[in-house]
Amino acid sequence: MPDTSGGILGRLGNRFRGSRGDGKPRYLRVPLAAAGVIAILFFLRLGFFQTLELKLLDEHFRLRGRRVAAIPVRIVAIDDGSLEKVGRWPWPRATLARLISTVSGAGARVIGLDVILAEPEQSTEQRLADELLQRYQTLGIARSGEPAIRFERELRDLRERVDPDRTLAIAIQRAPVVMAAFFSLEPGGQVGPDPSTSLPRFGFIRLRGRGQGSLLLPTATKVTEPLLALASAARKLGHVNILPDSDGTVRRETLAVAYREKFYASLALQTARVALGVPDDQLVLDLQGGVQVGPVTIPTDVEGRMLLNFAGPEKSFPHYPAADVLSGAVPPAAFQDAIVFIGATATGIFDLRVTPYSAVFPGVEIHANTVENILARNFLQRPAWVEVAVFVLILVLPVGLGRILIRLRPLSGGFLTAGLLVGLFGMAQGLFVWQVHQILRGEYARANATRCIVDHRVVLVAAEDDPDRFGFIGHHHASVFG
């Protein structure tokens, strides 16, 4: 039998056994096996690795800390102090009407009302008018002539004038309000009826990629809408379903929910749509991934969710207690040309979520982050080359470390490995921060303006090198939509 020890196969065998078969540890077998196993697990996307990846993302957020919001978004907070001053929740509709009128009168561009008003309210005066009408009809007075008929008409007019829901509907109609709805996503339930609110006011009338779609959108079995009178008065309606990741932490915005073979937009998405002045037919759901809002294309995952680029921990956007707004303690300039959300931050109302920054993050501030991301095109995306780079590292790093560590003492090898891992995380953190800073430096508005679309408050500026990029200039500030 010929001796192959000096050939190519022989030399490779010696490499695996150790240098020239001298009995050294077979250091390449272990790292190669480890690289193979990790590569397989990488492609299988096991839950443990997905959770680890999510936790690393949380650390990137916490290390980066707070950033400056690129868009003026304000929050009128129904907080614990406001509940003490105004009264327990729910507040009378007249109080909410006054709150909306105050914010709208201060010049707010859009008001997102993160409160579901599905039940009617009846005032004391209304109950009294109902009792008088019932008694009036029981006695048969209505048949006693024209004066009695006029009196009955006056009673009915009085009942309508003191209707709290009508008072709130008038305030909503006079303001640019987007109202909240909620979908039940529990599987297996009996599917409810179609929403009473029209699809153009609530959802998507344009789809892209039908028949080729791959989105796995959350599917609802029931919808809870505002009262029809209130929903009809609002500019738009949007759902407030916030779905956490598998570990219970909210990192994404659910832009669309499927219900009875139609698709409905979120409160934050609708608020951004109104702020941009986007017509109904320019809100497009791409069933292959993504949502288009006029000139802005929002990247999504396979479930139609947008990864949030949080501005920071709670109160990264200015908060104004609702009681102070009602009392006039907040200057109107605070809301001038701003996107304003009205919502609960009080602990007793239970609209608190777990986010990378906090276990008690107000749900209303998640909507604020979403709108800021959309209007500034401040999206977090995972480029395709990252997957390739990670896979290459999985293959190369164990083998490279195996070759180096075999020549080092255990302590030195430990320090080297720890330093390498810290360096890799630091590089990832640098890329994470760099991407955010590139956006905040106004990368999307760097060219000379060539044409403007002007209304009484806002200038949308088209950039010379890209007509799809727009800037936003208000009365007292200039900030970039991207």
Secondary structure, DSSP 8 states (H G I E B T S, - for coil): ----TTSHHHHHHHHHHSGGGSS---TTHHHHHHHHHHHHHHHHT-HHHHHHHHHHHHHHHHHH-----SS-EEEEEE-HHHHHHH-SSS--HHHHHHHHHHHHHTT-SEEEE-----S----HHHHHHHHHHHHHHHHTGGGS-HHHHHHHHHHHHHHHHT-HHHHHHHHHHTTTEEEEEEEE--TT-------SS-HHHHB-SEEESTTT------B-SEEE---HHHHHHSSEEEE------TTS---EEE-EEEETTEEEEBHHHHHHHHHHT--GGGEEEETTS-EEETTEEE---TTSEEE----SSTTSS-EEEHHHHHHT-S-GGGGTT-EEEEEE--GGGT-EE--SS-SSEEHHHHHHHHHHHHHTT------HHHHHHHHHHHHHHHHHHHHHHTTS-HHHHHHHHHHHHHHHHHHHHHHHHHHHHHHHTTGGG-S-EEEEEE-SS-EEEEETTEEEEEEEE-SS-EE---
